C-alpha cells in the first residue's frame, strides 16, 4: 500500500546496488516520482552508464552536477586550513562529501518541485546523520526518506533478489567484499576481512596507492605553492584545484603516501575499522601545516590546534552547516591572510617528508636563530627571563622544603 503525502522525491544516487533498488522501492512504497541526483566529486569510472541505469530502474530522470572544484574550494580547503583531523588520523574524505551532496540535492528538489529527498545510508552509520542534518539546515520543510530504516531488506542477497524481481539492472554480485566510498580526496574501505581489526589489509584491496615497499627506490620531490592558504601551484606551475589534486594523488599514490588504517568512533556509538587512501590530501595537509610553522605566531598556532579538534568533530558528526563551524571559519580565514609561500616535499616509500619551506611573510629570522655571533640577541638577557619564568616552580619548592 503506497504511503501518502509524497509526490516527488530526489534521491542521492550513486548507481550502486543500494541506490538502484531504492528507485523502484520508493515508487512501490510511496507511489511517487523519483528523480535521481548524482554529484560528480571525482569518483571516476563509477559514473559510467549512470543515466541508462537510473532510467531502467524507474527514475524519471537523472541529474548530474560536476562539483569537483566547489568540493575542493568550499569543503576540502577550509577543513585543511583548520587543520581538522578526526581522531588523529582521518582526513574526513567521506564526512565533508555528504554536505555538498545534500546541498545540491536540496537545490534540485527546489528546482524540480519535489517535496522529499532520499538517501541510501544505513541505520548504523554516520552518513544518515550527515545527509539529514544538512537537509534540516537547508530546507526543514523537505521530508527525508531513509529506506534502510524502513524496508525489510537486510542483506546484500536480499537487495540482489529485490533487484531481480523488479528488473533493476545491476552488475553487483553477492561476493562483494568491501564497502567503498571514493571521491577526488580519498578512497575508503570497510567490511570484509577488515571487520576483524587484527587482520592486516590485503594488498589487492588498495586501488589508488602502491605498497610503500613496492614504491620506487628513488624519491620524487614536489614543491607546493600557496596563496593565502590555498594551494595554487606545483613546482612553480599555476594550475586549477582539480588538476592540482589529481596530480598529487597520482604522485603520492605512486610512492605509497597517505595510507591510513584506523579504528574510529562512529557518532552512532559503535567503533568501526576502516582503511583510507588519501595520497594527495596527505601531501597537502603536511605542506600546509609546515607553511603555518614559519608564518603563524605561537599563540595563533596553539589556538588553531584547539579549534581543529572541535572542527573535525563537527565535520565528522554531520554539523557542516552549523553556525559554530561557520564562526570557526571566520577565525581560520583570518589566520590565512599571510599564508603565502612554498613547501618542498620528498616523497619516498610511503612518506611525504618536508625538506624545505619559504615565504615572504616568514617569522623565522636567521639573525635571531643563528648559533654564530650576533648583535640582535643578548644571551645575558635570558638569565632574568628564566628567573621570572621559573618563579612558580621556585615558590612550590620552597613551600615543600619548609
N, C-alpha and C positions, 0 to 999 in steps of 0.2 A: 504494500500500500504506500504510494508516494507520500512523502512528508510535505507539509504546506508552507506557504509564505516565502518560498524562494523561486524566483522566475529565471534568474540568470546568474551563473557563478563563474568567476575567473579562477582557474586552477594553476598553481605554480607547477609547471610541467617540465620534467627532465627527459621523458621518453623511456625511462626505465620501467621495470616491471610494475612497481607500486603505482606510479602515477598513470601508467597506461590502463590499469584495471580500475583506477578511481573514476576515469571518464564514464564508462558505462554504469558503474555503481552509483554515481551521482544522478545520472539520468533515470535510473531504475528506482532509486530510493527518494529522490527529491522531485522527480518529474520536471527537471529544469534544463535549460540550455547550458552547455558547457563551452566556455572559451578557454583555450589553453594559452598560457603565457610562459615564455622561456627567456631568461636573461642570459645573454652571452657574456660570461665572466672569464672566458678563456678555457673552457673545458674541451676545446679541440674537436676531435672526431666524434665525441659523444653527441654532437649536434647533427650529424649526418642523417638525412632522411626523416627528420622530425615531423615536418608538416604532413607528409603522407601517413605516417604512423598515427598522428593525432587525429586526423580526419577519419581514418579507418576505425579508430577506437570509438568514434561517435561524437567528437568535438565539432562545433560549428565552424571554428577557425582556429588557427594558431598565430599568435603574435610573438615575434622575436625582436628583442632590442639588443643592440651591441652596446654593452655598458662597461666595457673593459677600462676605458680611460676614466670614466666617472668613478668606477670602483677603486682604481688606484689613487686618484686625486682626492676624493672626498671621504674615503673609508680607510684605505691602507695607510696612506701617508700620515693622516692625523694620529692614527694609532701608533705608528712607528715614532713620530715626533714626541708622543707622550711617553715613549719607552715602555709601553704596556706589553707585558709577557705574563700569560696565565700560569700560575704555579711553577714559575722559574724556567719553563721550557717552551710552552705552546705559544706560537706566534699568531694564533687566533684566526687562521685562514677560513674556517667554516663560520666562525662566530660573526664576523662582520660582513660575510656574504649574504646572510639571511636578511638583514635590514634593508639592503639595497634592492633585493628581490621583492621584499614586501612593499617597499615604497613604490616601485613601478607597478606592482600588481594592483595596488590601491588606485594608482593613476589610470591604469587600463580599465578597472572597474567603473571609474567615473566616466571615462570616455565611452564605454560600451553600455552604460546604463545598467550595470549589474548590481544586484543587491546582496551579493555574498562573495566571499573568497574561500578557497580551499587549499590545503597543503597535504603532502604525503608523509609528514613527520610522524614518528611513532609516539606512543604514550609514555615511553620510557626515557626518551632523550631530551636534549636541550633545545633542539630546533623548533619544537612545538611552541616553546615559550618565546623564542626569538621572533618567529613569524607573528604570533598572536599579539605580543606586546607592541610590536611595530604597527600592526593594523589598528590596534586600540589607539595608539598615539596619533595616527594619521587620519583615521576615519572611524570613530567609535560606532557609527550607525551601521557599518557593514557587519553582516553575520559571518562568522568564521566557522567553517566546517572542517573537522579533523576526522576523516574516515577511520583511521586506525583506532580511534576511541569509540567508534560506533559499530563497525561491521564485525562479522563472525570469522573473517579471515585471520588465521593465527600463525600461518607458516608460509614459507616460500612455495611449497607444493600446493597449498590452498589457493594462493594467488595464481599459480600456473593453471590450476583446474578452472578457476573462475574465468581466466583469460580465454581458455579453450572453449568454454561453454558460451562465451559472448563473442567469439570470433575476433578477439583482440590480437593484432599481430605483435608478437614478442619474440625476441631472439634469445631470451634468458633461458637457462636450464636450472634444474633443481640442484646442480652441482656447484653453483656459485659459492666461492669460498669466503671472499671478503666483501665487506660493505665499504664503499669508497666514496669520497667527495673530492672533486677536482675543480680547480679554477687556476687563474694565472698566478696566484700567490702560492698555492700549495696543493699537495695530494695527501689525503688521509686514508688510513687503512684501519679497519676494525673487524672483529669477528674471526671466524676460523680458528686457527691454532693460537691466535692472539688472545683468545678468551682465557687461556691459562698464562698468567704473566711470567711464569717461569720459562716459557718457551722462547727461544731466540727466533726472531723473524727469519723466514726463509728468503734467500736472495731473489728467487724468481718473482716474489711479491712486489719488489720495487720497480717503479716504472719511469721515474724521471731522474734517477741518480744511480751511479755505479757504486759498487762497494769500494770503500777507501783503499783497501789492499789491491784492488784491480785498477785503480786510477793511475794516470801517467806517472812515470818516475821522475819527470821534470815538472817543476811548478809553473804555473801561469801567474802573471801579475796583472792587476787591473786597477785603474785609477777612477774612482767615483767622484764626480763633481757635484756640489750642492749650491743652490742659491736660496737663501732664506729657508733652509731646512728641507728643500725639495730637491731630489736628485734630478739633475738636468743633463749630465754628460758622462760618457765612458771614454777614458783615455783621451780626453780633450775634445771629443766629438759630441756636439749638442744633438740630442735625439729626443723623440717623444717618449712619454712614460711607458706606453705599451711595448715599444721596441726595446727600451732600456731594460725592462723587467724580463722580457723574453730572452735577451742576450745574457743577462746574469743567470737566468735559470739554466740555460744551455751550458754556460761556462762553469757555474757551480756544480751542476749535475755531473759534468764530465770528471770533476775532481772529488765527487762523493761528499760535497758540502751540504749541510742542512738536514741530516737525518736525525730525527728525534724519536725516542722510544720512551713512553711515559705512562704511568697510571695516574689518572686525573679524577678529581671530584666533580661529578656532574651536579648541576643545580638541583635535579630531582632527588638527590640523596644517595645515589649509588656511585661506586667507583667504576671506571672503565679503563681498559688497556688499549691504547692506540699508538700507531706509528705514523709519523708525519714526515713528508719530504718537502722542504722549503728552501731550495738552494739559493735562488735569487734573494728571497726575503732575508735569509740569514746573513748574506753579504751586506745588504742594505742596513739592517739593524746594527751590525758590527761597525760599519763605516760611519753611520750617523752618530752613534754613541761616542766614537772616537773623536769626531769633529767637535762634539759638545765638550769634550775633556779639555780642549785648548781654548774654547771661546767663552763658555759659561763660568761665572764665578762660583765659588764653593757653595754658598748659601742657596743660590738658584738651582744648582745641580742637585743638592740634597732635597730641596722642595719638590723637584720633578720626580725624584726617586720615590718620595712618599706618595705622590699623586698616581704614579704608574701602577701601583698595586690596585688602587680603587678603580682606576680607568680600565684595567684588564678585567676585573671582576664585572664591571658594568657591561662591557662588550660581550663577555662570555655569557652573562646571565640575561642577555636579550634587552638590555636597557639602553640601546644606542640612542634612541630619541628622547631620553630623559633629560630634563633641564640641567642636572648636575654635570652630565658629560659635556654638554654644550658650554657650561661655565668653565670646566676644566680646559676645554679647547681654547677659550679666550686667553687663559693664562699661558697655555703652551705656545700658542701663536706668537705671543709677545716675546717669549724666550727665543724664538726662531729668527727674529729680525736680522741678527748679525751672523746667522748660521750659513755663511758662505765660505767655501773653501774646497779643498780636495783631500781625499784619503786614498793612500795606495795600499793594496792588499795583496798578499801572497796566498795563492790557492794551491794546497798540496795535501793529498791523502786525507781528505775529509775535514781539513781545517782551513778557515779563512783568517789569516793572521795579518794584523795591521803592521806595516813596515814603514809607513810614512804618513805625515799629516801636515797641512799648511793652510793658512787663512790670513787674509789681510786684517782680520779682526781678532787675531790670536792674543790671548792674555799671557802667553808664555814669553818670558823675556830672558834671552840668553845671558844678558849682562847681570841679571839677578841670580840666575840659577848656576852660573859658572863656578867651577872649583878653582879657577885661576884667580889671580889677584884682581880685585875690582874696587871701584871708587863709589859704588852706589850703596852697597850693603855693609854696614859696620857690624862685624860679628860680635863686638863687645856689647852691643845693644841687646843681644839675646839673653844676657845674664839677668837683666831686670825683668824681661818678659817671662822667663822661666820661673822666677821667684813669685811673680803675681799669678801666673797660670797654675802653679803648684800649691798656692796658699791653702785651698781647702784640704788638700791631702796632708799638708803640714799640721793644720789645726786638728784634724782627726787623729793623727799620730800622737800629737802632744796629749790629747784627751785620753787615749789608750794608756799612755805611759804614766799618767797621773792617777 
